[in-house]
Amino acid sequence: MKVIIAAKCAYPFHPFGGIQKYVYNYAKFLSKEGVEVEIVTPLDKGKPRTEIYEGIKYTLLAPKIYPYLEYPIGWLGVYAFSLSLVKYLKNIKFDLLHVFDITGYQYLKEKNRKPVVTHIFTDNYMCNPIPIWKLSSFWGHNIDNIKRNKIVLSPAAKKIMILKYPFQYFLKIRPIQHCLTESDLVFLEEEIFRKEVIELYNIDSKKCHVVPVGIDMPFIESRLNENKISRKNLGISENNLVLSTVTRLAADKGTDKVIRAFIDIKNELPNIKLIIIGSGYQEKEISKLITDSQLKNDVFHFKNIPEEDLYAFYRISDIYISAFSFLGSSISTLEAMACFLPIVTSAQPWLIKDGKNGIYLENNEPKSISSAVINLVKEYKLKQKGRISNEIAQGYDWKNIVKSAKEKYTEILSI
């Protein structure tokens, strides 16, 4: 069985992020299950080419779109990539195409196409509220304040909503509807989203299958035994309580709200530190907030941390925070759980088991975050909750996830 995986970005050729990491790990573990895998993704630089990375074949096609993916114009880039993908697929042999969001849009129009699986995440059908009168935002200007929240825009939206958000409707929602309805199989990130996706896009429930975000447990366990990075290296005392968050620095990820919550927490728990790992368009805002709040000695911000070093930062932390403004999966949250951390999250209620391993928040407001952290600390059960986090994370090992996906591949290929 040969599977082509098409995604708008992929590790290691595009800047580090959740979807990039997901695509790479999914392909790697699928390959270990005996499936021949090829990742097809847009250019990072230079001309179209093929490369082999850690045994996985990557084909990079025009155009180069990664710098624009945060903005509405980026959706046009993904559409252009879908055209390049069709041309490429006509000249190679394969059995099945597995596409992320709208990368399969053009191929799904082909008459004699191979079976297609469309894989979507929450962020694919939720939209940044950029109204038509903020035309400059189409090109990526003045987006900081716009992207703090998300809206759900249905393909059956009322005309007033379509007129207000035409970028999202015509460039994102309608193409996604086409991909979901025309695909042979739809992969969702969690069961909690099944009803919403089915109702929004009017698709058959029988072709929806959950393929969650996964983690490489053996790799994480091996990294936890490394001692290259320690609290002492960073100037953090063993007596400090350390919070951490790892995410792209975009307004809807809530890092600024974590910092504001940290100010309140520090009033109650003065011996506390915060580690932030990530980069993105919000970097200047985050840096200014840290400086203006006089937190330079208490907040540590790291941008480009190598994958092999990332887990050391989890290991020296006490609590992990995920403060998205919307529900959605997070590889970093699962990694933190695998590293024995209790979690405070506004985005992954399915990872909180009756409060035994952390706290789920109904919103990502600073007061909610600070109250949750303070309450968690005052329970004096951080280690116990961290062990339960690790037990839950064990169920998200990539090895088990790709076995389930492979079974679904086999089903649709046998029809």
C-alpha positions in Angstrom: 0.0 0.0 0.0 1.4 3.4 -1.0 -0.1 6.5 0.7 0.5 10.1 -0.4 0.2 12.5 2.5 -0.5 16.1 1.4 -0.2 18.9 3.9 0.3 22.7 3.7 3.4 22.4 5.9 5.5 19.7 7.4 8.5 19.1 9.7 11.4 19.6 9.1 11.0 21.9 6.1 8.7 24.5 7.6 9.0 26.4 10.9 8.2 24.2 13.9 4.5 23.9 14.8 1.8 21.4 15.7 0.6 20.4 12.2 4.2 20.1 10.9 5.0 17.8 13.8 1.8 15.8 13.4 2.4 15.1 9.7 5.9 14.0 10.2 5.2 11.7 13.2 2.1 10.3 11.5 4.1 9.4 8.4 7.0 8.0 10.4 4.8 5.6 12.4 2.7 4.7 9.4 5.9 3.7 7.6 6.8 1.5 10.6 3.5 -0.3 10.1 4.7 -1.4 6.6 2.9 1.4 4.6 4.9 3.1 1.9 4.5 6.8 2.6 5.4 10.0 0.7 4.8 13.5 2.1 3.9 16.1 -0.5 4.1 19.7 0.8 4.7 23.3 -0.5 8.1 24.6 -1.1 10.2 26.0 1.7 12.8 27.6 -0.6 14.4 27.1 -4.0 12.8 25.0 -6.7 10.5 21.9 -6.6 12.5 18.9 -5.4 12.4 15.5 -3.6 14.3 14.8 -0.4 14.6 12.0 2.0 14.5 12.8 5.7 14.9 10.0 8.3 13.8 7.4 5.7 10.7 9.4 4.6 10.3 10.7 1.1 9.3 14.4 0.8 8.3 16.1 -2.4 8.2 19.9 -2.2 6.0 21.6 -4.9 5.3 25.2 -5.8 4.3 27.6 -4.5 6.1 28.7 -1.3 3.2 29.6 1.0 4.2 29.1 4.6 4.9 32.8 5.4 1.3 33.6 4.4 -0.6 30.8 6.1 -1.6 33.0 9.1 -3.5 35.3 6.7 -6.6 34.9 4.4 -4.4 35.2 1.4 -2.7 32.0 2.5 -5.8 30.1 1.6 -5.3 31.1 -2.0 -1.8 29.7 -1.7 -3.1 26.4 -0.4 -5.5 26.3 -3.4 -2.6 26.9 -5.8 -0.7 24.1 -4.1 -3.7 21.8 -4.7 -3.3 22.4 -8.4 0.4 21.5 -8.3 -0.6 18.4 -6.3 -2.9 17.2 -9.1 -0.3 17.6 -11.8 2.2 15.7 -9.7 -0.2 12.8 -8.8 -1.0 12.2 -12.5 2.6 11.0 -13.1 3.1 8.7 -10.1 1.6 5.4 -8.8 -0.1 5.3 -5.5 -3.1 3.7 -3.8 -4.6 6.4 -1.5 -4.3 10.1 -0.9 -4.5 11.4 2.6 -4.9 15.2 2.6 -5.0 17.8 5.4 -7.6 20.6 5.2 -8.1 21.8 1.6 -4.9 20.5 0.0 -7.0 17.9 -1.8 -9.6 20.4 -3.2 -8.5 20.1 -6.8 -7.8 16.4 -6.9 -11.3 15.6 -5.6 -12.6 17.0 -8.8 -10.8 14.4 -10.9 -13.0 11.8 -12.5 -10.7 8.7 -12.2 -9.2 9.6 -8.8 -7.9 7.2 -6.2 -9.6 7.0 -2.7 -9.1 10.2 -0.7 -9.1 10.7 3.1 -9.6 14.3 4.3 -8.1 15.1 7.7 -9.4 18.2 9.5 -8.7 19.9 12.8 -10.8 22.4 14.7 -8.8 25.3 13.2 -9.8 24.2 9.7 -13.5 25.0 10.2 -13.2 27.8 12.8 -12.3 31.2 11.4 -10.5 34.3 12.5 -13.2 37.0 12.6 -11.9 39.3 9.8 -14.8 41.3 8.4 -14.8 42.7 4.8 -14.2 46.3 5.9 -10.8 45.3 7.3 -9.5 44.5 3.9 -5.9 45.1 4.8 -6.1 42.1 7.0 -6.5 39.9 3.9 -2.8 40.6 3.2 -1.6 40.1 6.8 -1.7 43.7 8.1 -3.1 44.6 11.5 -4.1 41.1 12.5 -2.9 41.1 16.2 -6.2 42.1 17.7 -8.4 40.3 15.2 -7.1 36.9 15.9 -7.9 36.7 19.6 -11.1 34.7 19.1 -12.6 32.3 16.6 -16.0 32.1 14.9 -17.8 29.0 13.5 -19.0 29.8 10.0 -21.3 27.2 8.4 -21.6 26.5 4.7 -25.3 27.2 5.2 -24.6 30.6 6.8 -27.1 33.5 6.5 -26.3 36.1 3.8 -25.5 38.7 6.4 -22.7 36.5 7.7 -21.4 35.7 4.2 -21.3 39.4 3.4 -19.5 40.1 6.7 -16.9 37.4 6.3 -16.5 36.7 2.6 -12.8 35.8 2.9 -13.5 33.0 5.3 -16.7 31.8 3.5 -15.5 31.6 -0.1 -11.8 30.8 0.5 -12.0 28.4 3.4 -15.5 27.1 4.4 -16.9 26.3 0.9 -13.7 24.5 -0.2 -13.6 22.5 3.1 -17.2 21.5 2.5 -16.3 20.3 -1.0 -13.4 18.3 0.4 -15.4 16.7 3.2 -18.5 15.8 1.1 -16.4 14.4 -1.8 -13.9 12.4 0.3 -14.2 8.7 0.9 -13.3 9.1 4.5 -13.0 11.9 7.0 -10.5 11.9 9.9 -11.4 14.0 13.0 -9.1 14.9 15.9 -11.5 13.9 18.7 -14.9 12.4 19.2 -16.1 15.6 20.8 -16.0 17.3 17.3 -18.0 14.6 15.4 -21.5 16.1 15.9 -20.4 19.6 15.1 -18.6 18.6 11.9 -21.5 16.5 10.7 -24.0 19.2 11.3 -21.9 22.0 9.9 -21.1 20.2 6.7 -24.0 17.8 6.3 -21.7 14.7 5.9 -22.4 11.1 6.5 -21.4 10.1 10.1 -20.4 6.6 8.9 -17.4 8.0 7.0 -16.1 10.0 10.0 -13.3 8.3 12.0 -11.3 9.7 15.0 -7.5 9.8 14.5 -6.3 11.9 17.5 -3.1 13.8 18.0 -0.4 11.4 19.1 3.0 11.3 20.8 6.1 9.2 20.6 6.2 7.7 24.1 9.5 5.7 23.8 11.2 8.8 22.4 9.9 11.0 25.2 10.9 8.5 27.9 14.4 8.4 26.5 14.7 12.2 26.5 13.5 12.4 30.1 16.6 10.6 31.2 18.8 13.3 29.6 20.2 15.9 31.9 21.6 18.5 29.4 19.2 21.2 30.7 18.5 21.8 34.3 16.9 24.4 36.6 20.4 25.4 37.6 21.4 26.0 34.0 18.5 28.5 33.7 19.0 30.1 37.0 15.9 28.6 38.6 15.9 27.4 42.1 14.7 23.9 43.1 12.4 25.8 45.5 10.6 27.6 42.7 7.3 26.5 41.3 7.6 26.5 37.5 4.7 26.9 35.1 5.3 26.2 31.4 3.4 26.7 28.1 4.6 25.6 24.6 2.8 27.1 21.6 2.9 29.3 18.5 2.7 32.9 19.6 -0.6 33.9 18.0 -3.3 35.8 19.8 -5.8 32.9 19.7 -3.3 30.7 21.6 -3.6 32.8 24.7 0.1 33.2 25.7 -0.5 36.9 26.6 -3.3 35.8 28.9 -1.1 33.3 30.6 1.4 36.1 31.4 -1.4 38.3 32.8 -2.6 35.4 34.9 1.0 34.9 36.0 1.0 38.4 37.5 -1.9 37.5 39.7 -0.5 34.1 40.6 2.8 35.8 41.7 0.9 37.9 44.2 -0.3 34.8 45.9 2.7 32.5 45.2 5.8 34.8 45.0 8.2 31.9 44.5 6.9 31.1 41.0 8.5 31.2 37.5 7.1 30.9 34.0 8.7 29.2 30.9 7.3 30.1 27.5 8.5 28.2 24.4 7.4 29.3 20.9 7.6 31.9 18.2 5.1 33.7 16.0 3.7 37.1 15.0 2.9 37.9 18.6 6.5 37.9 19.8 6.9 41.7 20.0 3.7 42.0 22.0 4.7 39.2 24.4 8.2 40.7 24.9 6.7 44.1 25.6 4.2 42.6 28.1 7.0 40.9 30.0 9.1 44.0 30.1 6.2 46.4 31.0 5.1 44.0 33.8 8.7 43.9 35.2 8.8 40.1 34.8 12.2 39.7 33.1 13.6 37.8 36.0 10.6 35.5 36.3 9.5 34.7 32.8 11.8 32.8 30.5 11.0 32.9 26.7 12.7 30.5 24.3 12.0 30.4 20.6 13.7 27.7 18.6 14.2 24.8 20.9 15.4 21.6 19.2 13.0 18.7 19.5 15.5 16.6 21.5 15.9 19.3 24.1 12.2 20.2 24.5 11.4 17.5 27.0 14.0 18.8 29.5 11.9 21.9 29.8 8.8 19.9 30.6 10.8 17.9 33.1 11.9 20.9 35.1 8.3 22.3 35.2 5.5 21.7 37.7 2.3 22.6 35.9 1.6 23.0 32.2 -0.9 25.5 30.8 -2.8 25.4 27.5 -4.8 28.7 27.1 -6.3 28.5 23.6 -9.4 30.7 23.0 -11.1 27.6 21.3 -11.3 23.9 21.7 -8.6 22.1 19.9 -5.9 19.4 20.1 -2.4 20.2 21.3 0.6 18.0 20.9 2.4 20.1 23.5 -0.2 19.4 26.1 0.0 15.6 25.6 3.8 15.8 25.7 3.6 17.7 29.0 1.3 15.0 30.3 3.7 12.3 29.2 6.4 14.1 31.2 4.3 13.8 34.4 2.8 17.3 34.5 -0.7 18.1 35.7 -2.4 20.5 33.3 -4.6 23.6 33.3 -6.3 23.8 29.9 -9.1 25.8 28.2 -8.9 23.7 25.1 -8.8 19.9 25.7 -11.5 18.8 28.1 -11.2 15.2 26.9 -7.7 15.1 28.5 -9.0 16.0 32.0 -10.4 12.9 33.7 -12.7 14.1 36.5 -10.1 16.6 37.7 -7.7 13.8 38.6 -4.9 15.2 36.5 -5.7 18.9 36.3 -8.3 21.5 35.6 -10.4 22.3 32.6 -11.4 26.0 32.1 -14.6 27.2 30.4 -12.6 30.2 29.1 -9.0 31.4 28.9 -9.4 34.7 30.8 -6.5 35.5 33.1 -8.6 35.3 36.2 -9.7 31.8 35.3 -6.2 30.7 34.7 -4.7 32.2 37.8 -7.5 30.7 40.1 -7.0 27.3 38.6 -3.2 27.3 39.1 -3.5 28.6 42.7 -6.2 26.0 43.5 -4.1 23.2 41.9 -1.0 24.2 43.9 -3.0 24.4 47.2 -4.2 20.9 46.8 -0.6 19.7 47.3 -1.1 16.8 44.8 0.9 17.9 41.8 3.0 14.8 41.7 0.0 12.5 42.1 -1.9 14.4 39.4 1.2 14.3 37.1 1.4 10.5 37.4 -2.3 10.3 36.3 -1.5 12.6 33.4 1.2 10.2 32.3 -1.2 7.3 32.4 -3.7 9.1 30.2 -0.9 10.1 27.8 0.1 6.5 27.3 -3.2 6.0 25.4 -2.1 8.5 22.8 1.0 6.6 21.6 1.4 7.0 17.8 1.9 3.3 17.4 -1.7 2.6 18.3 -3.1 5.6 16.5 -1.6 4.7 13.1 -2.7 1.0 13.4 -6.3 2.2 13.6 -5.8 4.6 10.6 -4.2 1.8 8.5 -7.3 -0.4 9.2 -9.5 2.4 7.8 -7.3 2.7 4.7 -7.6 -1.0 4.1 -11.4 -0.8 4.4 -11.9 1.9 1.7 -9.3 0.3 -0.6 -11.3 -3.0 -0.5 -14.6 -1.3 -1.6 
